[in-house]
Amino acid sequence: MLNNLKVVYHTILISWFLLFCLFTVNVEADPIQIKNHSPIWFGLLFPTPDRTEAIAEKKSETSLQFDYSSVFLLRQRNEWYIIYDMEITQFTLTHRKGFANGLEAGIEASTVHMGGGFLDDSIINFHTATGFPNYVGQKEAPRNRFLYGTWRYENKWNQARPYTFTLGETNLWLKKEIWESDDKLVSAKLMLQAPTAPTDIGIGNGSWEWSAILLHKRDIHSFKADFSAGYVDTGHYERGETFYPHDFLFLRAGIEKPIKSRYSLILQGTFSSTPFYRPLWGEVTFGGRYTRPDGSEVSLAFLEDLSKTSPDFTFHLSYTF
């Protein structure tokens, strides 16, 4: 039975990929702004997926976003001992405004809740059925518990209480369209993260960070696609000691296929170097969007980690108006 489910699941993934690559026409590439809840980046800036276009002059846009993740990571390496077993809820408010000459300014603020959750059995069964790997120690761990702690040289870096609700980091940015032709658009984005989240529970890192991003949208054969590449300066951690993680690079791509006048399917993915010892992290996101008659949008998405570093998954829901 499980083998049959794996075949069905992988067939769906392959069919979805062929749909995008072979039969996509009249596409608009507008990424879903799903959040990265991998513990590798807790407290560090990881830019949210964004479209290449800037908001039109004198126009503004607001987005209310909900991201829910299941996280399991048990790791002991060199001086580090890490254990994360929890589920995370993030509520995000994003606002952006357009100015003359293709310039956009924006702000993103969030709150974060951490608890034991309720999805452990469902996730393990899903991974077993579809072929996605479970994480080391995940099957043996108590169900729906909350554990979150990081130790370095046996010194506690951070440890959160169950059902913690706190302010997240705050992101600010400027984006500028810098080159456009009939089938291509290039823009540049400068992003700054303010240290507004607490450091003692491991949500914030206590320092300012910044990122420079190049975004590119173009026609490729019969469809349009968005690409972005960026550099992130991670600043440093202030958690009882000062620690400097590595800066990192990321590459992202996404496409969107309208299936009716107001509905569309979305496929996007990200690969990144990391601020610690792992050389590469990756994820794939499957989603959809509904555009209402008044122009507002509702988006749904599901992210699956590809590198066995957690999260098990992230579910995303957003309303943009």
Contacts in CASP RR format, 6 or more apart in sequence:
PFRMAT RR
TARGET T0000
AUTHOR 0000-0000-0000
METHOD contacts of the structure
MODEL  1
MLNNLKVVYHTILISWFLLFCLFTVNVEADPIQIKNHSPIWFGLLFPTPD
RTEAIAEKKSETSLQFDYSSVFLLRQRNEWYIIYDMEITQFTLTHRKGFA
NGLEAGIEASTVHMGGGFLDDSIINFHTATGFPNYVGQKEAPRNRFLYGT
WRYENKWNQARPYTFTLGETNLWLKKEIWESDDKLVSAKLMLQAPTAPTD
IGIGNGSWEWSAILLHKRDIHSFKADFSAGYVDTGHYERGETFYPHDFLF
LRAGIEKPIKSRYSLILQGTFSSTPFYRPLWGEVTFGGRYTRPDGSEVSL
AFLEDLSKTSPDFTFHLSYTF
2 128 0 8 1.000
2 129 0 8 1.000
5 129 0 8 1.000
5 130 0 8 1.000
6 129 0 8 1.000
6 130 0 8 1.000
6 131 0 8 1.000
9 129 0 8 1.000
9 130 0 8 1.000
9 131 0 8 1.000
10 130 0 8 1.000
16 265 0 8 1.000
16 267 0 8 1.000
16 286 0 8 1.000
17 267 0 8 1.000
19 257 0 8 1.000
19 265 0 8 1.000
20 223 0 8 1.000
20 255 0 8 1.000
20 257 0 8 1.000
20 265 0 8 1.000
20 267 0 8 1.000
24 222 0 8 1.000
24 223 0 8 1.000
24 255 0 8 1.000
24 257 0 8 1.000
25 222 0 8 1.000
25 223 0 8 1.000
26 258 0 8 1.000
27 223 0 8 1.000
27 224 0 8 1.000
27 225 0 8 1.000
27 255 0 8 1.000
27 256 0 8 1.000
27 257 0 8 1.000
27 258 0 8 1.000
28 224 0 8 1.000
28 256 0 8 1.000
28 258 0 8 1.000
28 264 0 8 1.000
29 51 0 8 1.000
29 52 0 8 1.000
29 217 0 8 1.000
29 224 0 8 1.000
29 225 0 8 1.000
29 226 0 8 1.000
29 254 0 8 1.000
29 255 0 8 1.000
29 256 0 8 1.000
30 51 0 8 1.000
30 226 0 8 1.000
30 256 0 8 1.000
30 266 0 8 1.000
30 289 0 8 1.000
31 49 0 8 1.000
31 50 0 8 1.000
31 51 0 8 1.000
31 226 0 8 1.000
31 252 0 8 1.000
31 254 0 8 1.000
31 266 0 8 1.000
31 268 0 8 1.000
32 49 0 8 1.000
32 266 0 8 1.000
32 268 0 8 1.000
32 285 0 8 1.000
32 287 0 8 1.000
32 288 0 8 1.000
32 289 0 8 1.000
32 299 0 8 1.000
32 301 0 8 1.000
32 316 0 8 1.000
32 318 0 8 1.000
33 48 0 8 1.000
33 49 0 8 1.000
33 50 0 8 1.000
33 63 0 8 1.000
33 65 0 8 1.000
33 92 0 8 1.000
33 94 0 8 1.000
33 299 0 8 1.000
33 316 0 8 1.000
33 318 0 8 1.000
34 48 0 8 1.000
34 49 0 8 1.000
34 67 0 8 1.000
34 285 0 8 1.000
34 301 0 8 1.000
34 303 0 8 1.000
34 314 0 8 1.000
34 316 0 8 1.000
35 48 0 8 1.000
35 65 0 8 1.000
35 67 0 8 1.000
35 69 0 8 1.000
35 90 0 8 1.000
35 92 0 8 1.000
35 110 0 8 1.000
35 314 0 8 1.000
35 316 0 8 1.000
36 46 0 8 1.000
36 270 0 8 1.000
36 283 0 8 1.000
36 314 0 8 1.000
37 67 0 8 1.000
37 69 0 8 1.000
37 71 0 8 1.000
37 88 0 8 1.000
37 90 0 8 1.000
37 311 0 8 1.000
37 314 0 8 1.000
38 281 0 8 1.000
38 283 0 8 1.000
38 305 0 8 1.000
38 309 0 8 1.000
38 310 0 8 1.000
38 311 0 8 1.000
39 71 0 8 1.000
39 73 0 8 1.000
39 82 0 8 1.000
39 84 0 8 1.000
39 309 0 8 1.000
39 310 0 8 1.000
39 311 0 8 1.000
40 274 0 8 1.000
40 275 0 8 1.000
40 276 0 8 1.000
40 278 0 8 1.000
40 281 0 8 1.000
40 309 0 8 1.000
41 275 0 8 1.000
42 202 0 8 1.000
42 203 0 8 1.000
42 204 0 8 1.000
43 169 0 8 1.000
43 197 0 8 1.000
43 202 0 8 1.000
43 203 0 8 1.000
43 204 0 8 1.000
43 205 0 8 1.000
44 205 0 8 1.000
44 209 0 8 1.000
44 232 0 8 1.000
44 234 0 8 1.000
44 245 0 8 1.000
44 275 0 8 1.000
45 169 0 8 1.000
45 171 0 8 1.000
45 191 0 8 1.000
45 193 0 8 1.000
45 209 0 8 1.000
45 210 0 8 1.000
45 211 0 8 1.000
45 232 0 8 1.000
45 234 0 8 1.000
46 232 0 8 1.000
46 250 0 8 1.000
46 272 0 8 1.000
47 171 0 8 1.000
47 189 0 8 1.000
47 191 0 8 1.000
47 211 0 8 1.000
47 213 0 8 1.000
47 230 0 8 1.000
47 232 0 8 1.000
47 250 0 8 1.000
48 94 0 8 1.000
48 108 0 8 1.000
48 171 0 8 1.000
49 228 0 8 1.000
49 252 0 8 1.000
49 268 0 8 1.000
49 270 0 8 1.000
50 175 0 8 1.000
50 189 0 8 1.000
50 213 0 8 1.000
50 215 0 8 1.000
50 228 0 8 1.000
51 215 0 8 1.000
51 217 0 8 1.000
51 226 0 8 1.000
52 177 0 8 1.000
52 185 0 8 1.000
52 186 0 8 1.000
52 187 0 8 1.000
52 215 0 8 1.000
52 216 0 8 1.000
52 217 0 8 1.000
52 226 0 8 1.000
52 228 0 8 1.000
53 177 0 8 1.000
53 185 0 8 1.000
53 187 0 8 1.000
53 217 0 8 1.000
54 98 0 8 1.000
54 102 0 8 1.000
54 103 0 8 1.000
54 104 0 8 1.000
54 175 0 8 1.000
54 176 0 8 1.000
54 177 0 8 1.000
54 187 0 8 1.000
55 61 0 8 1.000
55 96 0 8 1.000
55 97 0 8 1.000
55 98 0 8 1.000
55 104 0 8 1.000
56 98 0 8 1.000
57 98 0 8 1.000
57 99 0 8 1.000
57 100 0 8 1.000
57 102 0 8 1.000
58 98 0 8 1.000
58 99 0 8 1.000
59 97 0 8 1.000
59 98 0 8 1.000
60 95 0 8 1.000
60 96 0 8 1.000
60 97 0 8 1.000
60 98 0 8 1.000
61 95 0 8 1.000
61 96 0 8 1.000
61 97 0 8 1.000
61 320 0 8 1.000
61 321 0 8 1.000
62 93 0 8 1.000
62 94 0 8 1.000
62 95 0 8 1.000
62 320 0 8 1.000
62 321 0 8 1.000
63 92 0 8 1.000
63 93 0 8 1.000
63 94 0 8 1.000
63 95 0 8 1.000
63 318 0 8 1.000
63 319 0 8 1.000
63 320 0 8 1.000
63 321 0 8 1.000
64 91 0 8 1.000
64 92 0 8 1.000
64 93 0 8 1.000
64 318 0 8 1.000
64 319 0 8 1.000
64 320 0 8 1.000
65 90 0 8 1.000
65 91 0 8 1.000
65 92 0 8 1.000
65 93 0 8 1.000
65 94 0 8 1.000
65 316 0 8 1.000
65 317 0 8 1.000
65 318 0 8 1.000
66 89 0 8 1.000
66 90 0 8 1.000
66 91 0 8 1.000
66 92 0 8 1.000
66 316 0 8 1.000
66 317 0 8 1.000
66 318 0 8 1.000
67 88 0 8 1.000
67 89 0 8 1.000
67 90 0 8 1.000
67 92 0 8 1.000
67 314 0 8 1.000
67 315 0 8 1.000
67 316 0 8 1.000
68 87 0 8 1.000
68 88 0 8 1.000
68 89 0 8 1.000
68 90 0 8 1.000
68 314 0 8 1.000
68 315 0 8 1.000
69 87 0 8 1.000
69 88 0 8 1.000
69 90 0 8 1.000
69 311 0 8 1.000
69 312 0 8 1.000
69 313 0 8 1.000
69 314 0 8 1.000
69 315 0 8 1.000
70 87 0 8 1.000
70 117 0 8 1.000
70 119 0 8 1.000
70 120 0 8 1.000
70 123 0 8 1.000
70 311 0 8 1.000
70 312 0 8 1.000
70 313 0 8 1.000
71 84 0 8 1.000
71 85 0 8 1.000
71 86 0 8 1.000
71 87 0 8 1.000
71 88 0 8 1.000
71 310 0 8 1.000
71 311 0 8 1.000
71 312 0 8 1.000
72 84 0 8 1.000
72 85 0 8 1.000
72 135 0 8 1.000
72 137 0 8 1.000
72 138 0 8 1.000
72 141 0 8 1.000
72 310 0 8 1.000
72 312 0 8 1.000
73 82 0 8 1.000
73 83 0 8 1.000
73 84 0 8 1.000
73 85 0 8 1.000
73 135 0 8 1.000
73 309 0 8 1.000
73 310 0 8 1.000
74 82 0 8 1.000
74 83 0 8 1.000
74 84 0 8 1.000
74 85 0 8 1.000
74 135 0 8 1.000
74 136 0 8 1.000
74 137 0 8 1.000
74 138 0 8 1.000
74 141 0 8 1.000
75 81 0 8 1.000
75 82 0 8 1.000
75 83 0 8 1.000
76 82 0 8 1.000
77 277 0 8 1.000
78 277 0 8 1.000
79 152 0 8 1.000
79 153 0 8 1.000
80 150 0 8 1.000
80 151 0 8 1.000
80 152 0 8 1.000
81 150 0 8 1.000
81 151 0 8 1.000
81 152 0 8 1.000
81 154 0 8 1.000
82 149 0 8 1.000
82 150 0 8 1.000
82 151 0 8 1.000
83 147 0 8 1.000
83 148 0 8 1.000
83 149 0 8 1.000
84 147 0 8 1.000
84 148 0 8 1.000
84 149 0 8 1.000
84 310 0 8 1.000
85 116 0 8 1.000
85 141 0 8 1.000
85 145 0 8 1.000
85 146 0 8 1.000
85 147 0 8 1.000
85 148 0 8 1.000
86 114 0 8 1.000
86 115 0 8 1.000
86 116 0 8 1.000
86 117 0 8 1.000
86 146 0 8 1.000
86 147 0 8 1.000
86 148 0 8 1.000
87 114 0 8 1.000
87 115 0 8 1.000
87 116 0 8 1.000
87 117 0 8 1.000
87 118 0 8 1.000
87 119 0 8 1.000
88 112 0 8 1.000
88 113 0 8 1.000
88 114 0 8 1.000
88 115 0 8 1.000
88 311 0 8 1.000
89 112 0 8 1.000
89 113 0 8 1.000
89 114 0 8 1.000
90 110 0 8 1.000
90 111 0 8 1.000
90 112 0 8 1.000
90 113 0 8 1.000
90 168 0 8 1.000
91 110 0 8 1.000
91 111 0 8 1.000
92 108 0 8 1.000
92 109 0 8 1.000
92 110 0 8 1.000
93 108 0 8 1.000
93 109 0 8 1.000
93 110 0 8 1.000
94 106 0 8 1.000
94 107 0 8 1.000
94 108 0 8 1.000
95 106 0 8 1.000
95 107 0 8 1.000
96 104 0 8 1.000
96 105 0 8 1.000
96 106 0 8 1.000
96 107 0 8 1.000
97 104 0 8 1.000
97 105 0 8 1.000
97 106 0 8 1.000
98 104 0 8 1.000
98 105 0 8 1.000
99 105 0 8 1.000
101 176 0 8 1.000
101 177 0 8 1.000
102 176 0 8 1.000
102 177 0 8 1.000
103 174 0 8 1.000
103 175 0 8 1.000
103 176 0 8 1.000
103 177 0 8 1.000
104 173 0 8 1.000
104 174 0 8 1.000
104 175 0 8 1.000
104 176 0 8 1.000
105 172 0 8 1.000
105 173 0 8 1.000
105 174 0 8 1.000
105 175 0 8 1.000
106 172 0 8 1.000
106 173 0 8 1.000
106 174 0 8 1.000
107 170 0 8 1.000
107 171 0 8 1.000
107 172 0 8 1.000
107 173 0 8 1.000
108 170 0 8 1.000
108 171 0 8 1.000
108 172 0 8 1.000
108 173 0 8 1.000
109 167 0 8 1.000
109 168 0 8 1.000
109 170 0 8 1.000
109 171 0 8 1.000
109 196 0 8 1.000
110 167 0 8 1.000
110 168 0 8 1.000
110 169 0 8 1.000
110 170 0 8 1.000
111 165 0 8 1.000
111 166 0 8 1.000
111 167 0 8 1.000
111 168 0 8 1.000
112 164 0 8 1.000
112 165 0 8 1.000
112 166 0 8 1.000
112 167 0 8 1.000
112 168 0 8 1.000
112 197 0 8 1.000
112 203 0 8 1.000
113 163 0 8 1.000
113 164 0 8 1.000
113 165 0 8 1.000
113 166 0 8 1.000
114 146 0 8 1.000
114 148 0 8 1.000
114 160 0 8 1.000
114 162 0 8 1.000
114 163 0 8 1.000
114 164 0 8 1.000
114 201 0 8 1.000
115 146 0 8 1.000
115 162 0 8 1.000
115 163 0 8 1.000
115 164 0 8 1.000
116 144 0 8 1.000
116 145 0 8 1.000
116 146 0 8 1.000
116 162 0 8 1.000
117 144 0 8 1.000
117 146 0 8 1.000
118 144 0 8 1.000
119 144 0 8 1.000
120 141 0 8 1.000
120 143 0 8 1.000
120 144 0 8 1.000
121 143 0 8 1.000
123 312 0 8 1.000
123 313 0 8 1.000
124 134 0 8 1.000
124 138 0 8 1.000
124 139 0 8 1.000
126 132 0 8 1.000
127 133 0 8 1.000
127 134 0 8 1.000
127 312 0 8 1.000
128 134 0 8 1.000
132 304 0 8 1.000
133 308 0 8 1.000
135 308 0 8 1.000
135 310 0 8 1.000
135 312 0 8 1.000
146 162 0 8 1.000
146 163 0 8 1.000
148 158 0 8 1.000
148 159 0 8 1.000
148 160 0 8 1.000
148 201 0 8 1.000
148 202 0 8 1.000
149 156 0 8 1.000
149 157 0 8 1.000
149 158 0 8 1.000
149 159 0 8 1.000
149 160 0 8 1.000
150 156 0 8 1.000
150 157 0 8 1.000
150 158 0 8 1.000
150 159 0 8 1.000
150 202 0 8 1.000
150 239 0 8 1.000
151 157 0 8 1.000
152 241 0 8 1.000
152 243 0 8 1.000
155 240 0 8 1.000
155 241 0 8 1.000
157 202 0 8 1.000
157 237 0 8 1.000
157 239 0 8 1.000
157 240 0 8 1.000
158 199 0 8 1.000
158 200 0 8 1.000
158 201 0 8 1.000
158 202 0 8 1.000
158 239 0 8 1.000
159 201 0 8 1.000
160 201 0 8 1.000
160 202 0 8 1.000
160 203 0 8 1.000
161 201 0 8 1.000
164 201 0 8 1.000
166 197 0 8 1.000
166 198 0 8 1.000
166 201 0 8 1.000
166 203 0 8 1.000
167 196 0 8 1.000
167 197 0 8 1.000
167 198 0 8 1.000
168 196 0 8 1.000
168 197 0 8 1.000
168 203 0 8 1.000
168 204 0 8 1.000
169 193 0 8 1.000
169 194 0 8 1.000
169 195 0 8 1.000
169 196 0 8 1.000
169 197 0 8 1.000
169 203 0 8 1.000
169 204 0 8 1.000
170 193 0 8 1.000
170 194 0 8 1.000
170 196 0 8 1.000
171 191 0 8 1.000
171 192 0 8 1.000
171 193 0 8 1.000
171 194 0 8 1.000
172 191 0 8 1.000
172 192 0 8 1.000
172 193 0 8 1.000
172 194 0 8 1.000
173 189 0 8 1.000
173 190 0 8 1.000
173 191 0 8 1.000
173 192 0 8 1.000
174 189 0 8 1.000
174 190 0 8 1.000
175 187 0 8 1.000
175 188 0 8 1.000
175 189 0 8 1.000
175 190 0 8 1.000
175 215 0 8 1.000
176 187 0 8 1.000
176 188 0 8 1.000
176 189 0 8 1.000
177 185 0 8 1.000
177 186 0 8 1.000
177 187 0 8 1.000
178 186 0 8 1.000
178 187 0 8 1.000
178 188 0 8 1.000
179 185 0 8 1.000
179 186 0 8 1.000
180 186 0 8 1.000
183 218 0 8 1.000
183 219 0 8 1.000
184 216 0 8 1.000
184 217 0 8 1.000
184 218 0 8 1.000
184 219 0 8 1.000
185 216 0 8 1.000
185 217 0 8 1.000
185 218 0 8 1.000
186 214 0 8 1.000
186 215 0 8 1.000
186 216 0 8 1.000
186 217 0 8 1.000
187 214 0 8 1.000
187 215 0 8 1.000
188 212 0 8 1.000
188 213 0 8 1.000
188 214 0 8 1.000
188 215 0 8 1.000
189 211 0 8 1.000
189 212 0 8 1.000
189 213 0 8 1.000
189 214 0 8 1.000
189 215 0 8 1.000
190 210 0 8 1.000
190 211 0 8 1.000
190 212 0 8 1.000
190 213 0 8 1.000
191 210 0 8 1.000
191 211 0 8 1.000
191 212 0 8 1.000
191 213 0 8 1.000
192 208 0 8 1.000
192 209 0 8 1.000
192 210 0 8 1.000
193 208 0 8 1.000
193 209 0 8 1.000
193 210 0 8 1.000
193 211 0 8 1.000
194 208 0 8 1.000
195 204 0 8 1.000
195 205 0 8 1.000
195 206 0 8 1.000
195 207 0 8 1.000
195 208 0 8 1.000
197 203 0 8 1.000
197 204 0 8 1.000
197 206 0 8 1.000
198 204 0 8 1.000
199 205 0 8 1.000
199 206 0 8 1.000
199 237 0 8 1.000
199 238 0 8 1.000
199 239 0 8 1.000
200 239 0 8 1.000
202 239 0 8 1.000
205 234 0 8 1.000
205 235 0 8 1.000
205 236 0 8 1.000
205 237 0 8 1.000
205 238 0 8 1.000
205 239 0 8 1.000
206 236 0 8 1.000
206 237 0 8 1.000
206 238 0 8 1.000
207 235 0 8 1.000
207 236 0 8 1.000
207 237 0 8 1.000
207 238 0 8 1.000
208 235 0 8 1.000
209 232 0 8 1.000
209 233 0 8 1.000
209 234 0 8 1.000
209 235 0 8 1.000
210 232 0 8 1.000
210 233 0 8 1.000
211 230 0 8 1.000
211 231 0 8 1.000
211 232 0 8 1.000
211 233 0 8 1.000
212 230 0 8 1.000
212 231 0 8 1.000
213 228 0 8 1.000
213 229 0 8 1.000
213 230 0 8 1.000
213 231 0 8 1.000
214 228 0 8 1.000
214 229 0 8 1.000
214 230 0 8 1.000
215 226 0 8 1.000
215 227 0 8 1.000
215 228 0 8 1.000
216 226 0 8 1.000
216 227 0 8 1.000
216 228 0 8 1.000
217 224 0 8 1.000
217 225 0 8 1.000
217 226 0 8 1.000
217 227 0 8 1.000
218 224 0 8 1.000
218 225 0 8 1.000
223 255 0 8 1.000
223 257 0 8 1.000
224 255 0 8 1.000
225 253 0 8 1.000
225 254 0 8 1.000
225 255 0 8 1.000
226 253 0 8 1.000
226 254 0 8 1.000
226 255 0 8 1.000
227 251 0 8 1.000
227 252 0 8 1.000
227 253 0 8 1.000
227 254 0 8 1.000
228 251 0 8 1.000
228 252 0 8 1.000
228 253 0 8 1.000
229 249 0 8 1.000
229 250 0 8 1.000
229 251 0 8 1.000
229 252 0 8 1.000
230 249 0 8 1.000
230 250 0 8 1.000
230 251 0 8 1.000
231 247 0 8 1.000
231 248 0 8 1.000
231 249 0 8 1.000
232 247 0 8 1.000
232 248 0 8 1.000
232 249 0 8 1.000
232 250 0 8 1.000
233 247 0 8 1.000
234 244 0 8 1.000
234 245 0 8 1.000
234 246 0 8 1.000
234 247 0 8 1.000
234 248 0 8 1.000
234 275 0 8 1.000
235 244 0 8 1.000
235 245 0 8 1.000
236 242 0 8 1.000
236 243 0 8 1.000
236 244 0 8 1.000
236 245 0 8 1.000
237 243 0 8 1.000
237 244 0 8 1.000
237 245 0 8 1.000
245 275 0 8 1.000
245 276 0 8 1.000
246 273 0 8 1.000
246 274 0 8 1.000
246 275 0 8 1.000
246 276 0 8 1.000
247 275 0 8 1.000
248 272 0 8 1.000
248 273 0 8 1.000
248 274 0 8 1.000
248 275 0 8 1.000
249 272 0 8 1.000
249 273 0 8 1.000
250 270 0 8 1.000
250 271 0 8 1.000
250 272 0 8 1.000
250 273 0 8 1.000
251 270 0 8 1.000
251 271 0 8 1.000
251 272 0 8 1.000
252 268 0 8 1.000
252 269 0 8 1.000
252 270 0 8 1.000
252 271 0 8 1.000
253 268 0 8 1.000
253 269 0 8 1.000
254 266 0 8 1.000
254 267 0 8 1.000
254 268 0 8 1.000
254 269 0 8 1.000
255 266 0 8 1.000
255 267 0 8 1.000
255 268 0 8 1.000
256 264 0 8 1.000
256 265 0 8 1.000
256 266 0 8 1.000
256 267 0 8 1.000
256 289 0 8 1.000
257 264 0 8 1.000
257 265 0 8 1.000
257 266 0 8 1.000
258 264 0 8 1.000
259 265 0 8 1.000
262 290 0 8 1.000
262 291 0 8 1.000
262 292 0 8 1.000
262 293 0 8 1.000
263 288 0 8 1.000
263 289 0 8 1.000
263 290 0 8 1.000
263 291 0 8 1.000
264 288 0 8 1.000
264 289 0 8 1.000
264 291 0 8 1.000
265 286 0 8 1.000
265 287 0 8 1.000
265 288 0 8 1.000
266 285 0 8 1.000
266 286 0 8 1.000
266 287 0 8 1.000
266 288 0 8 1.000
266 289 0 8 1.000
266 299 0 8 1.000
266 301 0 8 1.000
267 284 0 8 1.000
267 285 0 8 1.000
267 286 0 8 1.000
267 287 0 8 1.000
268 284 0 8 1.000
268 285 0 8 1.000
269 282 0 8 1.000
269 283 0 8 1.000
269 284 0 8 1.000
269 285 0 8 1.000
270 282 0 8 1.000
270 283 0 8 1.000
271 280 0 8 1.000
271 281 0 8 1.000
271 282 0 8 1.000
272 280 0 8 1.000
272 281 0 8 1.000
272 282 0 8 1.000
273 279 0 8 1.000
273 280 0 8 1.000
273 281 0 8 1.000
274 280 0 8 1.000
274 281 0 8 1.000
278 307 0 8 1.000
278 309 0 8 1.000
280 307 0 8 1.000
281 305 0 8 1.000
281 307 0 8 1.000
281 309 0 8 1.000
282 305 0 8 1.000
282 306 0 8 1.000
282 307 0 8 1.000
283 303 0 8 1.000
283 304 0 8 1.000
283 305 0 8 1.000
283 306 0 8 1.000
283 307 0 8 1.000
284 303 0 8 1.000
284 304 0 8 1.000
284 306 0 8 1.000
285 301 0 8 1.000
285 302 0 8 1.000
285 303 0 8 1.000
285 304 0 8 1.000
285 316 0 8 1.000
286 301 0 8 1.000
286 302 0 8 1.000
287 299 0 8 1.000
287 300 0 8 1.000
287 301 0 8 1.000
287 302 0 8 1.000
288 299 0 8 1.000
288 300 0 8 1.000
288 301 0 8 1.000
289 297 0 8 1.000
289 298 0 8 1.000
289 299 0 8 1.000
289 300 0 8 1.000
290 297 0 8 1.000
290 298 0 8 1.000
290 299 0 8 1.000
291 297 0 8 1.000
292 298 0 8 1.000
294 321 0 8 1.000
295 321 0 8 1.000
296 319 0 8 1.000
296 320 0 8 1.000
296 321 0 8 1.000
297 318 0 8 1.000
297 319 0 8 1.000
297 320 0 8 1.000
297 321 0 8 1.000
298 317 0 8 1.000
298 318 0 8 1.000
298 319 0 8 1.000
298 320 0 8 1.000
299 316 0 8 1.000
299 317 0 8 1.000
299 318 0 8 1.000
299 320 0 8 1.000
300 316 0 8 1.000
300 317 0 8 1.000
301 315 0 8 1.000
301 316 0 8 1.000
302 313 0 8 1.000
302 314 0 8 1.000
302 315 0 8 1.000
302 316 0 8 1.000
303 311 0 8 1.000
303 313 0 8 1.000
303 314 0 8 1.000
303 315 0 8 1.000
303 316 0 8 1.000
304 313 0 8 1.000
305 311 0 8 1.000
305 312 0 8 1.000
305 313 0 8 1.000
END
